[in-house]
Amino acid sequence: MDGLSGVGKTTTITHLAQLLKTDNVSVHLTAEPSRGPIGQLAYELTDTEPALVR
């Protein structure tokens, strides 16, 4: 799933994973960028769409 920061991607994919698991589908969630130092740098450089910042 792809989209701007703060639009609910994690919430949506977590809910979908729960639904799949109830149907005995094997699910493995990942996140990009990673939570490591390089992933954190990538996140900071592409944080949000300026027009959508509250």
C-alpha positions in Angstrom: 0.0 0.0 0.0 1.3 3.4 -0.9 0.2 7.0 0.0 1.1 10.2 1.8 2.0 10.3 5.5 -1.0 10.3 7.9 -3.7 9.0 5.6 -4.3 5.8 7.5 -2.1 3.2 5.6 -1.0 1.4 8.7 -4.5 1.3 10.2 -5.9 0.0 6.9 -3.3 -2.7 6.3 -3.4 -3.8 10.0 -7.2 -4.2 9.7 -6.8 -6.1 6.5 -4.2 -8.4 8.0 -6.5 -9.2 10.9 -9.3 -10.1 8.5 -7.0 -12.3 6.5 -5.8 -14.1 9.6 -9.4 -14.9 10.6 -9.6 -16.7 7.3 -6.4 -18.6 8.2 -4.3 -16.7 5.6 -0.6 -16.4 6.6 0.3 -12.7 6.9 3.6 -10.9 7.4 3.5 -7.1 7.7 6.5 -5.0 6.8 7.1 -1.3 6.6 9.1 1.0 4.3 11.2 2.9 5.0 12.6 0.7 7.8 13.0 1.9 11.3 16.8 1.8 11.1 19.0 4.9 10.6 18.8 4.9 6.8 15.1 4.3 6.9 14.7 7.1 9.4 16.7 9.5 7.2 14.5 8.6 4.2 11.4 9.2 6.2 12.6 12.6 7.4 13.5 13.6 3.8 10.1 12.6 2.5 7.9 13.2 5.6 4.7 14.8 4.3 3.1 16.7 1.4 3.5 20.3 2.5 -0.1 21.2 1.3 -1.5 18.6 3.7 0.4 19.6 6.9 -2.1 20.8 9.6 
